[in-house]
């Protein structure tokens, strides 16, 4: 199968400092890929490079067989929840409609087809019943769903999620993980996360990033503790290894 998102030999510098080096990553349709690595590994920079928001020094990024173009490639981006203003007096459906603002254009009102796209997106994240509720009244998990719906209104081929589990309790993480699994039946999904247990449990593939892709594979195949130690810069006594079942156990996972 061909990749819907591919990065080949990608280098990115920020402020003249090397941040990403020789990154290779290939994501197929209907794959849920977890992008994991320590603080400063370059996860956000990689997502921003895929969005065309930072310049690559060299290498190639292709989305749906075309070089990435900022704002034009079929990519849905779900920012971290704190990056969105939640105390603004708008309803769930209006917040989701902002995902179409660029397409609708300045000073034009949304048409029937735009409201249909909003309705479809809300249905996919199971928020139809709450569509008229002010966003200020939503829980963290519901807010995450609104942001996902806002990305889905553009009907992207690739969905990028930036730290979707941060600050959410385990039951909410589990329900969201199921949602992302369902979305990955129709889209390629790339999720940057610090939540290793959820990533191992939810994702089809993991990319271990530390300035470059240290390892890529099914969670169940990434059992060599040395690659985790190298990617995260931890010792073999680190609780990180135990938390993902590498320490003697076998990680539970989806789709092994
Ligand atoms: N605008 C910038 N100018 C220079 N360096 C930057 C800039 N933005 C980020 N960096 C550096 O690039 C590196 C990668 O940062 P990035 O935010 O991509 O990592 P991350 O894996 O997302 O980290 P975290 O998990 O902490 O969010 C860090 O060393 C950071 O200090």
py3Dmol code that shows the C-alpha trace and the ligand (Angstrom):
import py3Dmol

protein = """\
ATOM      1  CA  UNK A   1       0.000   0.000   0.000  1.00  0.00           C
ATOM      2  CA  UNK A   2       1.255   3.516  -0.755  1.00  0.00           C
ATOM      3  CA  UNK A   3       1.742   6.145   1.904  1.00  0.00           C
ATOM      4  CA  UNK A   4      -0.744   9.037   2.101  1.00  0.00           C
ATOM      5  CA  UNK A   5       1.838  11.000   4.098  1.00  0.00           C
ATOM      6  CA  UNK A   6       5.538  10.573   3.537  1.00  0.00           C
ATOM      7  CA  UNK A   7       8.622  12.357   4.786  1.00  0.00           C
ATOM      8  CA  UNK A   8      11.933  11.505   3.152  1.00  0.00           C
ATOM      9  CA  UNK A   9      15.298  12.632   4.493  1.00  0.00           C
ATOM     10  CA  UNK A  10      13.732  15.705   6.078  1.00  0.00           C
ATOM     11  CA  UNK A  11      15.985  18.189   7.900  1.00  0.00           C
ATOM     12  CA  UNK A  12      14.565  21.205   9.754  1.00  0.00           C
ATOM     13  CA  UNK A  13      16.551  23.988  11.423  1.00  0.00           C
ATOM     14  CA  UNK A  14      14.963  26.520  13.765  1.00  0.00           C
ATOM     15  CA  UNK A  15      16.874  29.684  14.601  1.00  0.00           C
ATOM     16  CA  UNK A  16      19.886  28.138  12.807  1.00  0.00           C
ATOM     17  CA  UNK A  17      19.832  25.178  15.195  1.00  0.00           C
ATOM     18  CA  UNK A  18      19.308  21.678  13.834  1.00  0.00           C
ATOM     19  CA  UNK A  19      16.008  20.325  15.180  1.00  0.00           C
ATOM     20  CA  UNK A  20      15.127  17.443  12.845  1.00  0.00           C
ATOM     21  CA  UNK A  21      17.657  15.378  10.960  1.00  0.00           C
ATOM     22  CA  UNK A  22      17.104  12.841   8.186  1.00  0.00           C
ATOM     23  CA  UNK A  23      13.512  12.104   9.202  1.00  0.00           C
ATOM     24  CA  UNK A  24      11.865   9.303   7.252  1.00  0.00           C
ATOM     25  CA  UNK A  25       8.250   8.498   8.011  1.00  0.00           C
ATOM     26  CA  UNK A  26       5.601   6.817   5.883  1.00  0.00           C
ATOM     27  CA  UNK A  27       1.974   6.749   7.002  1.00  0.00           C
ATOM     28  CA  UNK A  28      -0.610   4.730   5.114  1.00  0.00           C
ATOM     29  CA  UNK A  29      -4.321   5.277   4.804  1.00  0.00           C
ATOM     30  CA  UNK A  30      -6.203   3.927   7.816  1.00  0.00           C
ATOM     31  CA  UNK A  31      -3.126   3.858  10.023  1.00  0.00           C
ATOM     32  CA  UNK A  32      -3.055   5.388  13.483  1.00  0.00           C
ATOM     33  CA  UNK A  33       0.548   6.379  14.124  1.00  0.00           C
ATOM     34  CA  UNK A  34       1.733   7.560  17.524  1.00  0.00           C
ATOM     35  CA  UNK A  35       4.605  10.028  17.464  1.00  0.00           C
ATOM     36  CA  UNK A  36       6.393   9.682  20.797  1.00  0.00           C
ATOM     37  CA  UNK A  37       9.603  11.092  22.195  1.00  0.00           C
ATOM     38  CA  UNK A  38      10.959  13.168  25.099  1.00  0.00           C
ATOM     39  CA  UNK A  39      10.529  16.918  25.582  1.00  0.00           C
ATOM     40  CA  UNK A  40      12.290  18.771  22.790  1.00  0.00           C
ATOM     41  CA  UNK A  41      12.453  15.692  20.523  1.00  0.00           C
ATOM     42  CA  UNK A  42      10.887  17.665  17.669  1.00  0.00           C
ATOM     43  CA  UNK A  43       7.331  16.251  17.663  1.00  0.00           C
ATOM     44  CA  UNK A  44       5.623  19.628  17.294  1.00  0.00           C
ATOM     45  CA  UNK A  45       8.232  20.727  14.762  1.00  0.00           C
ATOM     46  CA  UNK A  46       7.527  17.610  12.712  1.00  0.00           C
ATOM     47  CA  UNK A  47       3.772  18.328  12.748  1.00  0.00           C
ATOM     48  CA  UNK A  48       4.455  21.947  11.771  1.00  0.00           C
ATOM     49  CA  UNK A  49       6.693  20.792   8.921  1.00  0.00           C
ATOM     50  CA  UNK A  50       3.905  18.523   7.638  1.00  0.00           C
ATOM     51  CA  UNK A  51       1.546  21.522   7.757  1.00  0.00           C
ATOM     52  CA  UNK A  52       4.101  23.495   5.755  1.00  0.00           C
ATOM     53  CA  UNK A  53       4.468  26.012   8.611  1.00  0.00           C
ATOM     54  CA  UNK A  54       8.219  25.585   8.992  1.00  0.00           C
ATOM     55  CA  UNK A  55      10.664  25.377   6.115  1.00  0.00           C
ATOM     56  CA  UNK A  56      12.565  22.184   5.538  1.00  0.00           C
ATOM     57  CA  UNK A  57      16.299  22.547   5.007  1.00  0.00           C
ATOM     58  CA  UNK A  58      16.251  19.489   2.810  1.00  0.00           C
ATOM     59  CA  UNK A  59      14.113  16.466   2.092  1.00  0.00           C
ATOM     60  CA  UNK A  60      10.630  15.933   0.777  1.00  0.00           C
ATOM     61  CA  UNK A  61       7.174  15.920   2.386  1.00  0.00           C
ATOM     62  CA  UNK A  62       4.317  14.503   0.307  1.00  0.00           C
ATOM     63  CA  UNK A  63       0.633  14.436   1.216  1.00  0.00           C
ATOM     64  CA  UNK A  64      -1.715  12.432  -1.023  1.00  0.00           C
ATOM     65  CA  UNK A  65       1.011  12.226  -3.694  1.00  0.00           C
ATOM     66  CA  UNK A  66       1.670  15.971  -3.826  1.00  0.00           C
ATOM     67  CA  UNK A  67       4.278  18.171  -2.184  1.00  0.00           C
ATOM     68  CA  UNK A  68       2.798  19.729   0.940  1.00  0.00           C
ATOM     69  CA  UNK A  69       1.268  23.199   0.461  1.00  0.00           C
ATOM     70  CA  UNK A  70       0.365  25.323   3.519  1.00  0.00           C
ATOM     71  CA  UNK A  71      -3.418  25.581   3.896  1.00  0.00           C
ATOM     72  CA  UNK A  72      -4.044  23.597   0.701  1.00  0.00           C
ATOM     73  CA  UNK A  73      -2.990  20.021   1.414  1.00  0.00           C
ATOM     74  CA  UNK A  74      -5.787  17.728   2.663  1.00  0.00           C
ATOM     75  CA  UNK A  75      -4.621  17.800   6.274  1.00  0.00           C
ATOM     76  CA  UNK A  76      -6.714  18.332   9.387  1.00  0.00           C
ATOM     77  CA  UNK A  77      -4.819  19.735  12.350  1.00  0.00           C
ATOM     78  CA  UNK A  78      -6.046  19.349  15.924  1.00  0.00           C
ATOM     79  CA  UNK A  79      -4.093  21.759  18.151  1.00  0.00           C
ATOM     80  CA  UNK A  80      -3.518  21.321  21.859  1.00  0.00           C
ATOM     81  CA  UNK A  81      -6.681  22.246  23.805  1.00  0.00           C
ATOM     82  CA  UNK A  82      -5.043  25.157  25.600  1.00  0.00           C
ATOM     83  CA  UNK A  83      -4.308  26.796  22.221  1.00  0.00           C
ATOM     84  CA  UNK A  84      -8.058  27.408  21.696  1.00  0.00           C
ATOM     85  CA  UNK A  85     -10.090  30.168  23.430  1.00  0.00           C
ATOM     86  CA  UNK A  86     -12.819  28.299  25.298  1.00  0.00           C
ATOM     87  CA  UNK A  87     -14.473  31.220  27.124  1.00  0.00           C
ATOM     88  CA  UNK A  88     -15.631  32.792  23.851  1.00  0.00           C
ATOM     89  CA  UNK A  89     -19.483  32.790  23.755  1.00  0.00           C
ATOM     90  CA  UNK A  90     -19.974  30.354  20.858  1.00  0.00           C
ATOM     91  CA  UNK A  91     -21.848  27.096  20.532  1.00  0.00           C
ATOM     92  CA  UNK A  92     -20.260  23.770  19.660  1.00  0.00           C
ATOM     93  CA  UNK A  93     -21.544  23.918  16.057  1.00  0.00           C
ATOM     94  CA  UNK A  94     -20.282  27.485  15.579  1.00  0.00           C
ATOM     95  CA  UNK A  95     -16.845  26.493  16.903  1.00  0.00           C
ATOM     96  CA  UNK A  96     -16.744  23.590  14.438  1.00  0.00           C
ATOM     97  CA  UNK A  97     -17.830  25.942  11.622  1.00  0.00           C
ATOM     98  CA  UNK A  98     -14.682  28.051  12.225  1.00  0.00           C
ATOM     99  CA  UNK A  99     -12.800  25.135  10.625  1.00  0.00           C
ATOM    100  CA  UNK A 100     -14.429  26.186   7.340  1.00  0.00           C
ATOM    101  CA  UNK A 101     -13.820  29.953   7.738  1.00  0.00           C
ATOM    102  CA  UNK A 102     -11.148  30.065   5.072  1.00  0.00           C
ATOM    103  CA  UNK A 103     -13.205  28.084   2.606  1.00  0.00           C
ATOM    104  CA  UNK A 104     -16.373  30.163   3.172  1.00  0.00           C
ATOM    105  CA  UNK A 105     -14.486  33.454   2.915  1.00  0.00           C
ATOM    106  CA  UNK A 106     -14.724  36.757   4.712  1.00  0.00           C
ATOM    107  CA  UNK A 107     -18.214  38.324   5.145  1.00  0.00           C
ATOM    108  CA  UNK A 108     -20.028  35.351   3.602  1.00  0.00           C
ATOM    109  CA  UNK A 109     -22.558  33.313   5.521  1.00  0.00           C
ATOM    110  CA  UNK A 110     -22.270  29.533   5.751  1.00  0.00           C
ATOM    111  CA  UNK A 111     -24.417  27.712   3.190  1.00  0.00           C
ATOM    112  CA  UNK A 112     -26.406  24.480   3.450  1.00  0.00           C
ATOM    113  CA  UNK A 113     -23.393  22.414   2.364  1.00  0.00           C
ATOM    114  CA  UNK A 114     -21.262  23.970   5.121  1.00  0.00           C
ATOM    115  CA  UNK A 115     -23.842  23.165   7.812  1.00  0.00           C
ATOM    116  CA  UNK A 116     -24.051  19.638   6.433  1.00  0.00           C
ATOM    117  CA  UNK A 117     -20.265  19.264   6.749  1.00  0.00           C
ATOM    118  CA  UNK A 118     -20.480  20.528  10.362  1.00  0.00           C
ATOM    119  CA  UNK A 119     -23.316  18.069  11.094  1.00  0.00           C
ATOM    120  CA  UNK A 120     -21.333  15.162   9.616  1.00  0.00           C
ATOM    121  CA  UNK A 121     -18.208  16.078  11.590  1.00  0.00           C
ATOM    122  CA  UNK A 122     -20.195  16.336  14.846  1.00  0.00           C
ATOM    123  CA  UNK A 123     -21.744  12.967  14.170  1.00  0.00           C
ATOM    124  CA  UNK A 124     -18.323  11.387  13.615  1.00  0.00           C
ATOM    125  CA  UNK A 125     -17.128  12.612  17.020  1.00  0.00           C
ATOM    126  CA  UNK A 126     -20.508  11.799  18.610  1.00  0.00           C
ATOM    127  CA  UNK A 127     -21.293  15.361  19.672  1.00  0.00           C
ATOM    128  CA  UNK A 128     -24.557  15.900  17.750  1.00  0.00           C
ATOM    129  CA  UNK A 129     -26.635  16.117  20.945  1.00  0.00           C
ATOM    130  CA  UNK A 130     -24.421  18.888  22.342  1.00  0.00           C
ATOM    131  CA  UNK A 131     -24.261  20.969  19.143  1.00  0.00           C
ATOM    132  CA  UNK A 132     -26.033  24.002  20.653  1.00  0.00           C
ATOM    133  CA  UNK A 133     -24.173  23.984  23.953  1.00  0.00           C
ATOM    134  CA  UNK A 134     -21.736  26.876  24.641  1.00  0.00           C
ATOM    135  CA  UNK A 135     -18.159  25.587  24.371  1.00  0.00           C
ATOM    136  CA  UNK A 136     -17.362  27.168  27.756  1.00  0.00           C
ATOM    137  CA  UNK A 137     -19.606  24.550  29.411  1.00  0.00           C
ATOM    138  CA  UNK A 138     -17.835  21.495  27.967  1.00  0.00           C
ATOM    139  CA  UNK A 139     -15.570  19.018  29.754  1.00  0.00           C
ATOM    140  CA  UNK A 140     -11.974  18.472  28.611  1.00  0.00           C
ATOM    141  CA  UNK A 141     -12.894  15.331  26.672  1.00  0.00           C
ATOM    142  CA  UNK A 142     -15.819  17.079  24.950  1.00  0.00           C
ATOM    143  CA  UNK A 143     -13.564  20.000  24.032  1.00  0.00           C
ATOM    144  CA  UNK A 144     -11.129  17.572  22.464  1.00  0.00           C
ATOM    145  CA  UNK A 145     -13.993  16.190  20.357  1.00  0.00           C
ATOM    146  CA  UNK A 146     -14.935  19.709  19.216  1.00  0.00           C
ATOM    147  CA  UNK A 147     -11.367  20.314  18.031  1.00  0.00           C
ATOM    148  CA  UNK A 148     -11.355  17.003  16.174  1.00  0.00           C
ATOM    149  CA  UNK A 149     -14.695  17.860  14.496  1.00  0.00           C
ATOM    150  CA  UNK A 150     -13.314  21.284  13.538  1.00  0.00           C
ATOM    151  CA  UNK A 151     -10.453  19.528  11.734  1.00  0.00           C
ATOM    152  CA  UNK A 152     -12.776  16.961  10.127  1.00  0.00           C
ATOM    153  CA  UNK A 153     -15.084  19.524   8.445  1.00  0.00           C
ATOM    154  CA  UNK A 154     -12.483  19.936   5.711  1.00  0.00           C
ATOM    155  CA  UNK A 155     -12.675  16.195   5.016  1.00  0.00           C
ATOM    156  CA  UNK A 156      -8.906  15.710   5.277  1.00  0.00           C
ATOM    157  CA  UNK A 157      -6.972  12.612   4.199  1.00  0.00           C
ATOM    158  CA  UNK A 158      -4.539  13.013   7.089  1.00  0.00           C
ATOM    159  CA  UNK A 159      -5.468  14.042  10.626  1.00  0.00           C
ATOM    160  CA  UNK A 160      -2.722  15.415  12.908  1.00  0.00           C
ATOM    161  CA  UNK A 161      -3.409  15.370  16.664  1.00  0.00           C
ATOM    162  CA  UNK A 162      -1.155  17.345  19.008  1.00  0.00           C
ATOM    163  CA  UNK A 163      -1.157  15.943  22.563  1.00  0.00           C
ATOM    164  CA  UNK A 164      -4.860  14.974  22.613  1.00  0.00           C
ATOM    165  CA  UNK A 165      -4.675  13.143  25.988  1.00  0.00           C
ATOM    166  CA  UNK A 166      -2.983  15.834  28.075  1.00  0.00           C
ATOM    167  CA  UNK A 167      -4.904  16.649  31.245  1.00  0.00           C
ATOM    168  CA  UNK A 168      -7.587  14.001  30.696  1.00  0.00           C
ATOM    169  CA  UNK A 169      -8.403  11.181  33.094  1.00  0.00           C
ATOM    170  CA  UNK A 170      -7.973   7.519  32.105  1.00  0.00           C
ATOM    171  CA  UNK A 171     -11.651   6.784  31.271  1.00  0.00           C
ATOM    172  CA  UNK A 172     -11.763   9.865  28.997  1.00  0.00           C
ATOM    173  CA  UNK A 173      -8.463   8.837  27.386  1.00  0.00           C
ATOM    174  CA  UNK A 174      -9.885   5.394  26.740  1.00  0.00           C
ATOM    175  CA  UNK A 175     -13.039   6.753  25.080  1.00  0.00           C
ATOM    176  CA  UNK A 176     -11.015   9.196  22.986  1.00  0.00           C
ATOM    177  CA  UNK A 177      -8.620   6.409  22.021  1.00  0.00           C
ATOM    178  CA  UNK A 178     -11.622   4.466  20.703  1.00  0.00           C
ATOM    179  CA  UNK A 179     -12.709   7.541  18.745  1.00  0.00           C
ATOM    180  CA  UNK A 180      -9.260   7.919  17.164  1.00  0.00           C
ATOM    181  CA  UNK A 181      -9.261   4.213  16.281  1.00  0.00           C
ATOM    182  CA  UNK A 182     -12.648   4.708  14.579  1.00  0.00           C
ATOM    183  CA  UNK A 183     -11.390   7.791  12.698  1.00  0.00           C
ATOM    184  CA  UNK A 184      -8.379   5.794  11.515  1.00  0.00           C
ATOM    185  CA  UNK A 185     -10.769   3.474   9.680  1.00  0.00           C
ATOM    186  CA  UNK A 186     -11.288   6.308   7.179  1.00  0.00           C
ATOM    187  CA  UNK A 187      -8.219   8.534   7.543  1.00  0.00           C
ATOM    188  CA  UNK A 188      -4.542   8.373   8.263  1.00  0.00           C
ATOM    189  CA  UNK A 189      -4.085   9.696  11.795  1.00  0.00           C
ATOM    190  CA  UNK A 190      -0.812  10.891  13.340  1.00  0.00           C
ATOM    191  CA  UNK A 191      -0.899  11.614  17.051  1.00  0.00           C
ATOM    192  CA  UNK A 192       1.944  13.313  18.947  1.00  0.00           C
ATOM    193  CA  UNK A 193       1.670  12.286  22.569  1.00  0.00           C
ATOM    194  CA  UNK A 194       3.535  11.968  25.847  1.00  0.00           C
ATOM    195  CA  UNK A 195       1.069   9.380  27.003  1.00  0.00           C
ATOM    196  CA  UNK A 196       2.998   6.221  26.231  1.00  0.00           C
ATOM    197  CA  UNK A 197       0.555   3.770  27.794  1.00  0.00           C
ATOM    198  CA  UNK A 198      -2.332   5.169  25.715  1.00  0.00           C
ATOM    199  CA  UNK A 199      -0.155   5.303  22.582  1.00  0.00           C
ATOM    200  CA  UNK A 200       0.938   1.666  22.967  1.00  0.00           C
ATOM    201  CA  UNK A 201      -2.648   0.639  23.603  1.00  0.00           C
ATOM    202  CA  UNK A 202      -4.271   2.693  20.829  1.00  0.00           C
ATOM    203  CA  UNK A 203      -1.861   3.010  17.895  1.00  0.00           C
ATOM    204  CA  UNK A 204      -1.189   0.627  14.997  1.00  0.00           C
ATOM    205  CA  UNK A 205       2.337   1.960  14.658  1.00  0.00           C
ATOM    206  CA  UNK A 206       4.672   3.986  16.828  1.00  0.00           C
ATOM    207  CA  UNK A 207       7.399   6.341  15.615  1.00  0.00           C
ATOM    208  CA  UNK A 208      10.003   6.890  18.334  1.00  0.00           C
ATOM    209  CA  UNK A 209      11.380  10.349  17.666  1.00  0.00           C
ATOM    210  CA  UNK A 210      14.430  12.060  19.044  1.00  0.00           C
ATOM    211  CA  UNK A 211      15.489  14.587  16.416  1.00  0.00           C
ATOM    212  CA  UNK A 212      15.234  11.655  13.980  1.00  0.00           C
ATOM    213  CA  UNK A 213      13.077   8.540  13.819  1.00  0.00           C
ATOM    214  CA  UNK A 214      14.936   6.145  16.119  1.00  0.00           C
ATOM    215  CA  UNK A 215      12.461   3.294  15.508  1.00  0.00           C
ATOM    216  CA  UNK A 216       9.152   2.701  13.723  1.00  0.00           C
ATOM    217  CA  UNK A 217       6.886  -0.299  13.984  1.00  0.00           C
ATOM    218  CA  UNK A 218       3.943  -2.017  15.607  1.00  0.00           C
ATOM    219  CA  UNK A 219       3.926  -1.455  19.361  1.00  0.00           C
ATOM    220  CA  UNK A 220       4.263  -5.216  19.925  1.00  0.00           C
ATOM    221  CA  UNK A 221       7.365  -5.369  17.729  1.00  0.00           C
ATOM    222  CA  UNK A 222       9.153  -2.530  19.534  1.00  0.00           C
ATOM    223  CA  UNK A 223      10.259  -4.640  22.478  1.00  0.00           C
ATOM    224  CA  UNK A 224      13.966  -3.946  22.414  1.00  0.00           C
ATOM    225  CA  UNK A 225      14.518  -1.802  25.489  1.00  0.00           C
ATOM    226  CA  UNK A 226      17.632  -0.262  23.914  1.00  0.00           C
ATOM    227  CA  UNK A 227      15.614   1.645  21.270  1.00  0.00           C
ATOM    228  CA  UNK A 228      13.364   3.108  23.995  1.00  0.00           C
ATOM    229  CA  UNK A 229      16.413   3.997  26.100  1.00  0.00           C
ATOM    230  CA  UNK A 230      18.025   5.668  23.091  1.00  0.00           C
ATOM    231  CA  UNK A 231      14.875   7.545  22.017  1.00  0.00           C
ATOM    232  CA  UNK A 232      14.021   8.792  25.526  1.00  0.00           C
ATOM    233  CA  UNK A 233      17.526   9.048  26.968  1.00  0.00           C
ATOM    234  CA  UNK A 234      16.618   6.920  30.002  1.00  0.00           C
ATOM    235  CA  UNK A 235      18.418   4.176  31.894  1.00  0.00           C
ATOM    236  CA  UNK A 236      17.316   0.543  31.967  1.00  0.00           C
ATOM    237  CA  UNK A 237      15.910   1.117  35.435  1.00  0.00           C
ATOM    238  CA  UNK A 238      13.561   3.811  34.185  1.00  0.00           C
ATOM    239  CA  UNK A 239       9.890   3.456  35.170  1.00  0.00           C
ATOM    240  CA  UNK A 240       9.148   4.452  31.579  1.00  0.00           C
ATOM    241  CA  UNK A 241      10.090   0.937  30.426  1.00  0.00           C
ATOM    242  CA  UNK A 242       7.907  -0.677  33.070  1.00  0.00           C
ATOM    243  CA  UNK A 243       4.980   1.624  32.207  1.00  0.00           C
ATOM    244  CA  UNK A 244       4.830   0.224  28.671  1.00  0.00           C
ATOM    245  CA  UNK A 245       5.412  -3.383  29.635  1.00  0.00           C
ATOM    246  CA  UNK A 246       8.947  -3.630  28.208  1.00  0.00           C
ATOM    247  CA  UNK A 247      10.272  -4.463  31.649  1.00  0.00           C
ATOM    248  CA  UNK A 248       9.701  -8.204  31.488  1.00  0.00           C
ATOM    249  CA  UNK A 249       6.129  -7.977  30.206  1.00  0.00           C
ATOM    250  CA  UNK A 250       4.598  -7.676  26.771  1.00  0.00           C
ATOM    251  CA  UNK A 251       2.767  -4.425  25.971  1.00  0.00           C
ATOM    252  CA  UNK A 252      -0.951  -4.731  25.391  1.00  0.00           C
ATOM    253  CA  UNK A 253      -1.794  -3.318  21.985  1.00  0.00           C
ATOM    254  CA  UNK A 254      -4.254  -3.031  19.163  1.00  0.00           C
ATOM    255  CA  UNK A 255      -3.897  -4.719  15.793  1.00  0.00           C
ATOM    256  CA  UNK A 256      -0.763  -6.788  16.519  1.00  0.00           C
TER     257      UNK A 256
END
"""
ligand_1 = """\
31
LIG
N 11.165 28.952 17.130
C 12.190 28.217 17.555
N 13.477 28.663 17.434
C 14.507 27.905 17.846
N 14.376 26.690 18.418
C 13.129 26.213 18.581
C 11.963 26.942 18.165
N 10.873 26.194 18.457
C 11.331 25.059 19.027
N 12.672 25.071 19.101
C 13.531 23.995 19.644
O 13.354 22.854 18.840
C 13.425 21.674 19.634
C 12.212 20.800 19.354
O 11.049 21.450 19.864
P 9.578 20.823 19.707
O 8.638 21.774 20.357
O 9.346 20.455 18.291
O 9.726 19.474 20.559
P 8.578 18.549 21.155
O 9.025 17.138 20.935
O 7.254 18.916 20.585
O 8.669 18.908 22.689
P 7.565 18.840 23.858
O 7.268 17.387 24.029
O 8.275 19.416 25.016
O 6.374 19.633 23.406
C 13.562 22.132 21.072
O 14.921 22.055 21.436
C 13.117 23.577 21.042
O 13.804 24.330 22.008
"""
view = py3Dmol.view(width=600, height=400)
view.addModel(protein, "pdb")
view.setStyle({"model": 0}, {"cartoon": {"style": "trace"}})
view.addModel(ligand_1, "xyz")
view.setStyle({"model": 1}, {"stick": {}})
view.zoomTo()
view.show()
